[in-house]
Amino acid sequence: GTAVIANPIRLKGIIIASSGGGAGVLELTTTSNTGATLFFADVPSGDVINFNFPEDGILFPAGIFCKTKTHVTAYTLLTDKYSGPNLTTTNG
């Protein structure tokens, strides 16, 4: 599949809206749709969650891919600036 956002990128926060048709599930991976899962969310049916990741967020060194999106109306990825000079290829 195609990356939602190309590499490297830090996920600093996320907003997810469940469709109301059941619990919303969103799974984000790096490298490809079958790559390592770096974020998994379970959103109650009909709810919207807004989560900010502490410190430096989650680094997706090979881009952000959406592996699973079930009962999710929409999601917004809040990221570090795309091509900043201080991006690194490791978390932490």
Helices and strands as residue ranges (DSSP letters): E 9-18, E 24-29, E 37-43, E 48-52, E 58-60, E 65-70, E 72-79
